[in-house]
Amino acid sequence: MRSRLPGKYALSLTLLSVYYAQQASAGGLMLYEIGTDNAGLANAGAAARAQGPSTIASNPAGMSYLKGTQITGGLQVLYGDLTFDRDNASSVSGSGSGNGLDPIPGGSFFISHELDDYWSVGFGTYGDFGLAYDYDNDWSGRYFVQNASIAGLSLVPSVAYRFNDQWSVGVGVKAMYGMLQAQTAIDRSPFGFTDRGDGQLKYEDTVWGYGANVGVIYAPGAGTRIGLAYTSQVDLDFEDRLNVKGNGPALERLNGLKTDLSTQVPQTLTLSLYQPLDQQWALLASVNWQDWSEFGEIEVQVDTSIAGAQSTTIDTQYKDTWQLALGAQYQATTQLLWNVGLAYDSSAVSDSDRTVTIPMAESWRIATGATYALDKDTDVNVSWAMIWLGDMTVDQSKSISGNRLSGQFDNAWIQAVTGNMTWRF
């Protein structure tokens, strides 16, 4: 903490810090599923395929392989099962969580244009960051989270340059529109000394953040492509006045406080291979790194009329993650292309640091999809992906009230169903 606050604001910042450490970073995910055919490959070969304008999201250098003008528009829905079962070690009464994962719609749009034999330009808009949870309001974990969402919509104008038959580079300027919303109950009867109803704390804001996508593709031989893509960190600095309901001195000190919450969308690095085997088969692979440790270091700043701006930094114990993805494409006919992929992602949190607001774990992806050419200029793709999280144990406690929540998410999973079309002119 940068300086001492008067007592009442020190208590407010302490309460807020504990709240935010368990709340505002809820469920942050870098999404490979953004309404494109990449979903059917589990991200395998993403930085090397260069098979359509959606390469703007995975490696902008891929635009140099696209002829003429191409447009891809896609829609998708994410849905799943994220249900928490408490055990006897929990100290808070209440109902079950219900399925915390409501269906989440999404979409994307990409356009690329070949200027000449060397230069290509394009634009993409897609949502590749975030997730949302909505638990029952009266469930036994309500003092940790009731509902929360964090999301980023990216707008990415891009340019690519092809030096020769082997080397291409690309860069995109990313403007991300970040959205944060969080709601939690406040225990107004800690330790059971009184019998008062719950209070409630809400926080929400939208903000712009900026970064870049950079990539290179090397083609050592006919058909073979190796791609390396980097996505920079995007800083999102949210600001809102806390909306607190419920009587009592502690809650009154929180209500209306101007509060800044600063976090970082992780930087990523992806290395991919696209290797044709013959006229029908191609193998794809990717290794991906995501910098979640930076995302987990969150600055909370409270601006009061008496003490000025005071801040503290919270470490939520996130760690960097890795993904390994393998896939294949099979050209069944001149019109029909099949995709299949399998991927493993490490976890951004250890079992001991997992909370109901950060229900992340190592995961497996299995995916498939098909692209059908309606004619030489129009393709339709449908893809499906299953993300298996399995059982995720949680044992967390409030440091001030002592409220404890213990149990696990049983057989947690997320699925994505994607449909898109590509037009070439």
The 8 nearest C-alpha neighbors of each residue, nearest first, counted from 0:
[[1, 311, 310, 2, 312, 309, 3, 4],
 [0, 2, 310, 309, 311, 3, 308, 4],
 [3, 1, 0, 4, 309, 310, 306, 308],
 [2, 4, 5, 1, 0, 9, 309, 306],
 [3, 5, 9, 8, 306, 6, 2, 309],
 [4, 6, 8, 7, 9, 3, 306, 305],
 [7, 5, 9, 8, 4, 10, 11, 3],
 [6, 8, 10, 9, 5, 11, 252, 4],
 [9, 7, 11, 10, 6, 5, 4, 12],
 [8, 10, 6, 12, 4, 11, 7, 5],
 [11, 9, 13, 8, 7, 12, 14, 6],
 [12, 10, 8, 14, 9, 13, 253, 15],
 [11, 13, 15, 9, 14, 10, 16, 8],
 [14, 12, 10, 16, 11, 15, 9, 17],
 [15, 13, 11, 17, 12, 16, 18, 10],
 [14, 16, 18, 12, 13, 17, 19, 11],
 [17, 15, 13, 19, 18, 14, 12, 20],
 [16, 18, 20, 14, 15, 19, 13, 21],
 [19, 17, 15, 16, 21, 20, 22, 14],
 [20, 18, 22, 16, 23, 21, 17, 15],
 [19, 21, 17, 18, 22, 16, 315, 313],
 [22, 20, 19, 18, 356, 143, 17, 23],
 [23, 21, 19, 25, 24, 356, 20, 18],
 [22, 24, 19, 25, 181, 21, 20, 147],
 [23, 25, 22, 27, 26, 357, 21, 149],
 [26, 24, 356, 357, 23, 22, 27, 147],
 [25, 27, 357, 130, 28, 24, 356, 131],
 [26, 28, 129, 25, 130, 24, 149, 128],
 [29, 27, 129, 128, 30, 26, 130, 127],
 [28, 30, 128, 127, 129, 31, 27, 265],
 [29, 31, 127, 32, 128, 28, 33, 129],
 [30, 32, 33, 42, 38, 29, 127, 37],
 [31, 33, 38, 30, 34, 37, 35, 415],
 [34, 32, 35, 31, 127, 126, 106, 125],
 [33, 35, 73, 74, 75, 417, 106, 107],
 [36, 34, 37, 33, 73, 38, 419, 417],
 [35, 37, 38, 39, 382, 380, 34, 368],
 [38, 36, 35, 40, 39, 42, 41, 45],
 [39, 37, 32, 36, 41, 40, 382, 35],
 [38, 40, 367, 368, 382, 366, 37, 36],
 [39, 41, 340, 339, 42, 37, 43, 38],
 [42, 40, 340, 38, 43, 366, 39, 341],
 [43, 41, 40, 45, 37, 31, 44, 324],
 [44, 42, 284, 324, 285, 325, 326, 40],
 [45, 43, 283, 271, 284, 285, 272, 47],
 [44, 46, 42, 43, 47, 57, 48, 271],
 [47, 45, 226, 58, 271, 57, 44, 228],
 [46, 48, 226, 44, 271, 225, 45, 224],
 [49, 47, 50, 44, 45, 273, 46, 224],
 [50, 48, 61, 54, 51, 47, 64, 62],
 [51, 49, 48, 54, 52, 65, 61, 64],
 [50, 52, 53, 49, 54, 65, 69, 71],
 [51, 53, 54, 111, 109, 110, 55, 69],
 [54, 52, 55, 51, 109, 56, 35, 71],
 [53, 55, 57, 52, 56, 58, 49, 61],
 [56, 54, 59, 53, 58, 57, 52, 123],
 [55, 57, 54, 53, 58, 59, 123, 212],
 [56, 58, 54, 46, 55, 45, 59, 228],
 [59, 57, 46, 214, 54, 228, 60, 55],
 [60, 58, 55, 169, 61, 54, 170, 62],
 [61, 59, 169, 168, 159, 62, 58, 214],
 [60, 62, 49, 59, 63, 64, 54, 58],
 [63, 61, 65, 64, 60, 59, 159, 119],
 [62, 64, 61, 65, 161, 119, 159, 60],
 [65, 63, 62, 61, 49, 66, 50, 60],
 [66, 64, 62, 63, 67, 51, 113, 61],
 [67, 65, 113, 68, 64, 112, 69, 63],
 [66, 68, 113, 112, 424, 69, 65, 423],
 [69, 67, 112, 424, 111, 423, 113, 66],
 [68, 70, 423, 111, 422, 110, 424, 52],
 [71, 69, 110, 422, 421, 109, 52, 423],
 [72, 70, 421, 109, 420, 108, 52, 110],
 [73, 71, 108, 419, 420, 107, 109, 421],
 [72, 74, 419, 34, 107, 106, 418, 35],
 [75, 73, 106, 34, 418, 105, 417, 419],
 [74, 76, 417, 34, 105, 416, 106, 104],
 [75, 77, 104, 103, 416, 415, 105, 78],
 [78, 76, 415, 103, 102, 414, 104, 416],
 [79, 77, 102, 414, 413, 101, 103, 76],
 [78, 80, 413, 412, 414, 100, 81, 77],
 [79, 81, 411, 412, 98, 82, 100, 413],
 [80, 82, 98, 411, 99, 100, 408, 79],
 [83, 81, 98, 408, 97, 80, 96, 99],
 [82, 84, 408, 407, 96, 85, 81, 409],
 [85, 83, 407, 406, 408, 95, 82, 86],
 [86, 84, 406, 405, 83, 407, 89, 87],
 [85, 87, 406, 88, 405, 89, 84, 407],
 [86, 88, 89, 85, 405, 90, 406, 404],
 [87, 89, 86, 405, 90, 404, 403, 406],
 [90, 88, 404, 405, 403, 87, 91, 86],
 [89, 91, 403, 402, 88, 404, 92, 87],
 [92, 90, 139, 89, 402, 93, 403, 404],
 [93, 91, 139, 90, 94, 138, 89, 140],
 [92, 94, 139, 138, 137, 91, 95, 140],
 [93, 95, 138, 139, 137, 96, 92, 135],
 [94, 96, 138, 97, 139, 84, 93, 83],
 [97, 95, 138, 134, 135, 83, 82, 98],
 [96, 98, 82, 95, 99, 135, 134, 83],
 [99, 97, 82, 81, 100, 80, 96, 134],
 [98, 100, 134, 133, 132, 81, 97, 82],
 [99, 101, 132, 98, 81, 79, 80, 133],
 [100, 102, 103, 78, 99, 133, 132, 98],
 [103, 101, 78, 77, 76, 100, 104, 79],
 [102, 104, 77, 76, 101, 78, 105, 131],
 [105, 103, 76, 75, 77, 102, 106, 74],
 [106, 104, 75, 74, 76, 103, 34, 33],
 [105, 107, 74, 34, 73, 75, 33, 125],
 [106, 108, 125, 73, 124, 34, 72, 33],
 [107, 109, 72, 124, 123, 71, 73, 125],
 [110, 108, 123, 71, 52, 70, 122, 53],
 [109, 111, 70, 121, 122, 69, 52, 71],
 [112, 110, 121, 69, 52, 68, 120, 122],
 [111, 113, 68, 120, 119, 67, 121, 114],
 [112, 114, 119, 67, 115, 66, 68, 118],
 [113, 115, 119, 118, 112, 116, 120, 117],
 [116, 114, 117, 118, 113, 119, 67, 112],
 [115, 117, 118, 114, 113, 161, 63, 119],
 [116, 118, 161, 160, 115, 162, 119, 63],
 [119, 117, 160, 114, 115, 159, 116, 113],
 [118, 120, 113, 159, 114, 112, 158, 63],
 [121, 119, 158, 112, 157, 111, 159, 113],
 [122, 120, 111, 157, 110, 156, 112, 158],
 [121, 123, 156, 110, 155, 109, 157, 111],
 [124, 122, 109, 155, 108, 154, 55, 156],
 [123, 125, 154, 108, 153, 107, 155, 109],
 [126, 124, 107, 153, 152, 127, 33, 106],
 [125, 127, 152, 151, 128, 153, 33, 105],
 [126, 128, 30, 29, 33, 125, 151, 31],
 [129, 127, 29, 151, 150, 28, 30, 126],
 [130, 128, 150, 27, 28, 149, 151, 29],
 [129, 131, 26, 27, 148, 149, 150, 28],
 [130, 132, 148, 147, 149, 26, 133, 100],
 [133, 131, 99, 100, 146, 147, 148, 134],
 [134, 132, 146, 99, 145, 100, 147, 135],
 [133, 135, 99, 145, 96, 146, 97, 136],
 [136, 134, 96, 138, 137, 97, 145, 133],
 [135, 137, 145, 138, 134, 141, 146, 184],
 [138, 136, 135, 93, 141, 94, 139, 145],
 [137, 139, 94, 93, 96, 95, 135, 141],
 [140, 138, 93, 92, 91, 141, 94, 95],
 [141, 139, 143, 138, 142, 404, 144, 91],
 [140, 142, 144, 145, 143, 184, 138, 139],
 [143, 141, 184, 140, 185, 144, 183, 186],
 [142, 144, 141, 140, 183, 21, 22, 145],
 [145, 143, 183, 141, 146, 142, 356, 22],
 [146, 144, 183, 141, 134, 136, 182, 133],
 [147, 145, 133, 132, 182, 144, 134, 181],
 [148, 146, 181, 132, 180, 131, 182, 25],
 [149, 147, 131, 180, 179, 130, 132, 181],
 [148, 150, 179, 129, 178, 130, 131, 27],
 [151, 149, 129, 178, 128, 177, 130, 148],
 [150, 152, 177, 128, 176, 126, 175, 153],
 [153, 151, 126, 176, 175, 125, 177, 150],
 [152, 154, 175, 125, 124, 174, 126, 173],
 [155, 153, 124, 174, 173, 123, 175, 156],
 [154, 156, 173, 123, 172, 122, 171, 157],
 [157, 155, 122, 171, 172, 121, 123, 154],
 [158, 156, 171, 121, 170, 120, 122, 155],
 [157, 159, 120, 169, 170, 119, 121, 171],
 [160, 158, 169, 119, 60, 168, 118, 63],
 [159, 161, 118, 117, 168, 167, 169, 63],
 [162, 160, 167, 117, 163, 63, 166, 168],
 [161, 163, 166, 167, 160, 117, 164, 165],
 [164, 162, 165, 161, 166, 167, 117, 160],
 [163, 165, 166, 218, 162, 161, 167, 217],
 [164, 166, 218, 217, 163, 219, 167, 162],
 [167, 165, 217, 162, 163, 216, 161, 164],
 [168, 166, 161, 216, 215, 60, 160, 162],
 [167, 169, 215, 60, 160, 159, 214, 216],
 [170, 168, 60, 159, 59, 214, 158, 213],
 [169, 171, 213, 212, 157, 158, 59, 214],
 [170, 172, 157, 212, 211, 156, 155, 173],
 [171, 173, 211, 155, 156, 210, 212, 157],
 [172, 174, 155, 210, 211, 209, 154, 171],
 [173, 175, 209, 154, 153, 208, 155, 210],
 [176, 174, 153, 208, 152, 207, 151, 177],
 [175, 177, 207, 152, 151, 206, 153, 208],
 [176, 178, 151, 206, 205, 150, 207, 175],
 [179, 177, 205, 150, 149, 204, 151, 206],
 [180, 178, 149, 203, 204, 148, 205, 150],
 [179, 181, 203, 148, 147, 202, 149, 204],
 [182, 180, 147, 202, 201, 146, 23, 203],
 [181, 183, 201, 146, 145, 200, 147, 144],
 [184, 182, 144, 145, 200, 199, 142, 141],
 [183, 185, 199, 142, 141, 198, 197, 200],
 [186, 184, 198, 199, 197, 142, 187, 183],
 [185, 187, 197, 188, 189, 198, 142, 184],
 [186, 188, 197, 195, 189, 185, 198, 196],
 [189, 187, 193, 191, 186, 195, 194, 192],
 [188, 190, 191, 400, 186, 187, 192, 193],
 [189, 191, 192, 188, 400, 401, 402, 193],
 [190, 192, 189, 188, 193, 194, 187, 195],
 [193, 191, 190, 188, 189, 194, 195, 187],
 [194, 192, 188, 191, 195, 189, 187, 190],
 [193, 195, 188, 196, 191, 192, 187, 189],
 [196, 194, 188, 187, 193, 197, 186, 198],
 [197, 195, 187, 198, 194, 188, 186, 245],
 [198, 196, 186, 185, 187, 184, 199, 195],
 [197, 199, 245, 185, 244, 184, 187, 186],
 [198, 200, 184, 244, 185, 243, 183, 197],
 [199, 201, 243, 183, 182, 242, 184, 244],
 [202, 200, 182, 242, 181, 241, 243, 199],
 [201, 203, 181, 241, 180, 242, 182, 239],
 [204, 202, 180, 179, 181, 239, 201, 205],
 [203, 205, 179, 237, 178, 239, 238, 206],
 [206, 204, 178, 177, 179, 237, 176, 207],
 [205, 207, 177, 176, 237, 235, 178, 208],
 [206, 208, 176, 175, 177, 235, 174, 209],
 [209, 207, 175, 235, 234, 233, 174, 176],
 [210, 208, 174, 233, 173, 175, 207, 234],
 [209, 211, 173, 233, 231, 232, 172, 174],
 [210, 212, 172, 173, 231, 171, 230, 213],
 [211, 213, 230, 171, 170, 229, 172, 231],
 [214, 212, 170, 229, 228, 169, 171, 230],
 [213, 215, 228, 58, 169, 60, 227, 168],
 [214, 216, 168, 227, 60, 167, 226, 169],
 [217, 215, 226, 167, 225, 166, 60, 168],
 [216, 218, 166, 225, 165, 224, 219, 226],
 [217, 219, 224, 165, 223, 220, 225, 166],
 [220, 218, 217, 165, 223, 224, 221, 225],
 [221, 219, 223, 218, 222, 224, 165, 217],
 [220, 222, 223, 219, 218, 224, 275, 274],
 [223, 221, 275, 220, 224, 274, 218, 273],
 [224, 222, 274, 220, 218, 221, 273, 219],
 [225, 223, 218, 273, 47, 217, 272, 226],
 [224, 226, 272, 217, 47, 216, 271, 218],
 [227, 225, 47, 216, 46, 271, 270, 215],
 [226, 228, 270, 215, 214, 269, 46, 271],
 [229, 227, 214, 269, 58, 213, 268, 46],
 [228, 230, 268, 213, 267, 212, 214, 231],
 [231, 229, 212, 267, 266, 211, 213, 268],
 [230, 232, 266, 211, 210, 229, 233, 212],
 [231, 233, 266, 265, 264, 210, 263, 234],
 [232, 234, 264, 210, 209, 263, 208, 235],
 [235, 233, 263, 208, 262, 264, 236, 232],
 [234, 236, 208, 262, 261, 263, 237, 233],
 [237, 235, 261, 260, 234, 262, 238, 259],
 [236, 238, 260, 259, 204, 261, 206, 235],
 [239, 237, 259, 258, 204, 260, 236, 257],
 [240, 238, 258, 257, 204, 241, 203, 202],
 [241, 239, 257, 255, 256, 258, 242, 238],
 [240, 242, 255, 254, 256, 202, 243, 239],
 [241, 243, 201, 254, 200, 255, 240, 202],
 [244, 242, 200, 254, 199, 241, 201, 250],
 [245, 243, 199, 198, 200, 242, 246, 250],
 [244, 246, 198, 250, 243, 247, 199, 197],
 [247, 245, 250, 251, 244, 248, 198, 249],
 [246, 248, 250, 249, 251, 245, 187, 252],
 [249, 247, 251, 250, 252, 246, 253, 7],
 [248, 250, 252, 251, 247, 253, 11, 10],
 [251, 249, 253, 252, 247, 248, 254, 246],
 [252, 250, 248, 254, 253, 249, 247, 246],
 [253, 251, 249, 250, 254, 11, 248, 7],
 [252, 254, 250, 251, 11, 256, 255, 249],
 [253, 255, 243, 251, 241, 242, 256, 252],
 [254, 256, 240, 241, 242, 257, 253, 243],
 [257, 255, 240, 241, 254, 253, 258, 302],
 [258, 256, 240, 302, 239, 301, 255, 241],
 [257, 259, 301, 239, 238, 300, 240, 256],
 [258, 260, 238, 300, 237, 299, 261, 301],
 [261, 259, 299, 237, 298, 236, 238, 300],
 [262, 260, 236, 298, 297, 235, 237, 259],
 [261, 263, 297, 235, 294, 234, 236, 260],
 [264, 262, 234, 294, 233, 265, 235, 232],
 [263, 265, 233, 232, 294, 234, 266, 262],
 [266, 264, 290, 232, 291, 263, 294, 289],
 [265, 267, 232, 231, 230, 290, 289, 264],
 [268, 266, 289, 230, 288, 229, 265, 290],
 [267, 269, 229, 288, 287, 228, 230, 289],
 [270, 268, 287, 228, 227, 286, 271, 288],
 [269, 271, 227, 286, 285, 226, 287, 46],
 [272, 270, 285, 44, 226, 46, 47, 284],
 [271, 273, 225, 284, 44, 283, 47, 224],
 [272, 274, 283, 224, 44, 47, 223, 48],
 [273, 275, 223, 282, 281, 283, 272, 276],
 [276, 274, 281, 277, 280, 222, 282, 223],
 [277, 275, 281, 280, 274, 278, 282, 279],
 [276, 278, 279, 280, 275, 281, 274, 329],
 [277, 279, 280, 276, 275, 330, 281, 329],
 [280, 278, 330, 329, 277, 331, 281, 276],
 [281, 279, 329, 276, 277, 328, 275, 278],
 [280, 282, 275, 328, 276, 274, 327, 283],
 [281, 283, 327, 274, 326, 273, 275, 328],
 [284, 282, 44, 273, 326, 43, 272, 327],
 [283, 285, 325, 43, 44, 272, 324, 271],
 [286, 284, 271, 43, 324, 44, 270, 323],
 [285, 287, 323, 270, 322, 269, 271, 324],
 [286, 288, 269, 322, 321, 268, 285, 270],
 [287, 289, 321, 268, 267, 320, 269, 322],
 [290, 288, 267, 320, 319, 291, 266, 265],
 [291, 289, 319, 265, 266, 292, 293, 267],
 [290, 292, 319, 294, 293, 318, 265, 289],
 [291, 293, 318, 317, 295, 319, 294, 290],
 [294, 292, 295, 291, 296, 290, 263, 265],
 [295, 293, 263, 291, 292, 296, 262, 265],
 [294, 296, 317, 315, 292, 293, 314, 297],
 [297, 295, 314, 293, 294, 313, 315, 312],
 [298, 296, 313, 262, 312, 261, 295, 299],
 [297, 299, 312, 261, 311, 260, 313, 300],
 [298, 300, 260, 310, 311, 259, 312, 297],
 [299, 301, 310, 259, 309, 258, 298, 308],
 [302, 300, 258, 309, 308, 257, 310, 303],
 [301, 303, 308, 307, 257, 258, 309, 300],
 [304, 302, 307, 305, 306, 308, 301, 256],
 [303, 305, 307, 306, 302, 308, 256, 257],
 [306, 304, 303, 307, 5, 302, 4, 8],
 [305, 307, 303, 4, 304, 308, 5, 309],
 [308, 306, 303, 302, 304, 305, 309, 301],
 [307, 309, 302, 301, 303, 300, 306, 310],
 [310, 308, 301, 300, 302, 307, 1, 2],
 [311, 309, 300, 299, 0, 301, 1, 308],
 [310, 312, 0, 299, 298, 300, 313, 1],
 [313, 311, 298, 297, 299, 296, 314, 310],
 [312, 314, 297, 296, 315, 298, 20, 311],
 [315, 313, 296, 316, 295, 297, 312, 20],
 [314, 316, 295, 317, 20, 313, 296, 297],
 [317, 315, 314, 295, 318, 348, 352, 292],
 [318, 316, 292, 295, 348, 347, 315, 291],
 [317, 319, 292, 347, 291, 348, 316, 320],
 [320, 318, 291, 290, 292, 289, 347, 317],
 [321, 319, 289, 345, 347, 288, 346, 318],
 [322, 320, 288, 345, 287, 344, 289, 323],
 [321, 323, 344, 287, 343, 286, 324, 288],
 [322, 324, 286, 343, 342, 285, 287, 344],
 [325, 323, 342, 43, 285, 284, 341, 42],
 [326, 324, 284, 43, 341, 340, 283, 342],
 [325, 327, 340, 283, 43, 339, 40, 282],
 [326, 328, 282, 339, 281, 283, 338, 340],
 [327, 329, 338, 281, 337, 280, 282, 339],
 [328, 330, 280, 337, 279, 331, 336, 338],
 [331, 329, 336, 279, 332, 335, 337, 280],
 [330, 332, 335, 329, 336, 279, 337, 333],
 [333, 331, 335, 334, 330, 336, 279, 329],
 [332, 334, 335, 330, 331, 336, 372, 371],
 [333, 335, 372, 332, 371, 336, 373, 331],
 [334, 336, 371, 332, 331, 370, 333, 330],
 [335, 337, 330, 370, 369, 329, 331, 371],
 [338, 336, 369, 329, 328, 368, 330, 370],
 [339, 337, 328, 368, 367, 39, 40, 369],
 [338, 340, 367, 40, 326, 327, 366, 39],
 [339, 341, 326, 40, 41, 366, 325, 365],
 [340, 342, 365, 325, 364, 324, 41, 326],
 [343, 341, 324, 364, 323, 363, 41, 325],
 [342, 344, 363, 323, 322, 362, 364, 324],
 [345, 343, 322, 362, 361, 321, 363, 346],
 [344, 346, 361, 320, 321, 322, 362, 343],
 [347, 345, 361, 360, 348, 320, 359, 344],
 [346, 348, 318, 317, 320, 319, 291, 359],
 [349, 347, 317, 346, 353, 352, 318, 350],
 [348, 350, 352, 351, 353, 347, 346, 360],
 [349, 351, 353, 352, 348, 392, 393, 391],
 [350, 352, 349, 353, 394, 393, 348, 392],
 [353, 351, 349, 350, 348, 354, 316, 315],
 [352, 354, 350, 351, 393, 357, 348, 358],
 [355, 353, 357, 356, 393, 358, 395, 352],
 [354, 356, 358, 357, 393, 353, 143, 144],
 [355, 357, 25, 354, 22, 358, 21, 144],
 [356, 358, 354, 25, 26, 355, 359, 353],
 [359, 357, 355, 354, 356, 353, 26, 360],
 [358, 360, 357, 346, 348, 347, 353, 361],
 [361, 359, 346, 362, 388, 348, 358, 391],
 [360, 362, 346, 345, 344, 388, 359, 363],
 [361, 363, 388, 344, 387, 343, 360, 386],
 [362, 364, 343, 387, 386, 342, 344, 365],
 [365, 363, 386, 342, 341, 385, 41, 343],
 [364, 366, 341, 385, 384, 340, 41, 342],
 [367, 365, 384, 39, 340, 41, 383, 339],
 [366, 368, 39, 339, 338, 383, 382, 40],
 [367, 369, 382, 39, 338, 381, 337, 383],
 [368, 370, 337, 380, 336, 381, 338, 382],
 [371, 369, 380, 336, 379, 335, 378, 337],
 [370, 372, 335, 379, 334, 378, 373, 380],
 [373, 371, 378, 334, 374, 377, 379, 335],
 [372, 374, 377, 378, 371, 375, 379, 334],
 [375, 373, 372, 377, 376, 378, 334, 371],
 [374, 376, 377, 372, 373, 378, 423, 334],
 [375, 377, 423, 374, 422, 378, 424, 373],
 [378, 376, 422, 374, 373, 421, 372, 375],
 [379, 377, 372, 421, 371, 420, 373, 370],
 [378, 380, 420, 371, 370, 419, 372, 421],
 [379, 381, 370, 419, 369, 418, 420, 371],
 [380, 382, 418, 368, 369, 417, 419, 370],
 [383, 381, 368, 39, 417, 367, 416, 38],
 [382, 384, 416, 367, 366, 415, 39, 368],
 [383, 385, 366, 415, 414, 365, 38, 39],
 [384, 386, 414, 365, 364, 413, 387, 366],
 [387, 385, 364, 413, 412, 363, 414, 362],
 [386, 388, 412, 363, 362, 389, 385, 364],
 [389, 387, 362, 411, 412, 360, 361, 386],
 [388, 390, 410, 411, 387, 391, 409, 412],
 [389, 391, 409, 410, 408, 411, 392, 407],
 [392, 390, 408, 407, 389, 393, 409, 360],
 [391, 393, 407, 406, 408, 390, 350, 394],
 [392, 394, 407, 406, 405, 354, 353, 395],
 [395, 393, 405, 404, 406, 392, 396, 354],
 [394, 396, 404, 403, 393, 354, 405, 397],
 [397, 395, 403, 402, 401, 398, 404, 394],
 [396, 398, 401, 402, 399, 400, 403, 395],
 [397, 399, 401, 400, 396, 17, 402, 403],
 [400, 398, 397, 401, 402, 14, 189, 17],
 [401, 399, 189, 402, 397, 398, 190, 186],
 [400, 402, 397, 398, 399, 396, 403, 190],
 [403, 401, 397, 396, 400, 90, 91, 404],
 [404, 402, 396, 90, 89, 395, 401, 397],
 [405, 403, 89, 395, 394, 140, 396, 90],
 [404, 406, 394, 89, 393, 85, 88, 86],
 [407, 405, 85, 86, 393, 84, 392, 394],
 [406, 408, 392, 391, 393, 84, 83, 409],
 [407, 409, 83, 391, 390, 82, 411, 84],
 [408, 410, 390, 411, 407, 389, 82, 391],
 [411, 409, 389, 390, 412, 408, 388, 387],
 [412, 410, 389, 388, 81, 80, 409, 408],
 [411, 413, 387, 79, 388, 80, 386, 410],
 [414, 412, 79, 386, 78, 385, 80, 387],
 [415, 413, 385, 78, 384, 77, 79, 386],
 [414, 416, 77, 384, 383, 76, 417, 385],
 [417, 415, 383, 75, 76, 382, 384, 414],
 [418, 416, 75, 382, 34, 381, 74, 383],
 [417, 419, 381, 74, 73, 380, 75, 382],
 [420, 418, 73, 380, 72, 379, 35, 74],
 [419, 421, 379, 71, 378, 72, 380, 73],
 [420, 422, 71, 378, 70, 377, 379, 72],
 [421, 423, 377, 70, 69, 376, 71, 420],
 [424, 422, 69, 376, 68, 377, 70, 421],
 [423, 68, 67, 69, 422, 376, 70, 66]]
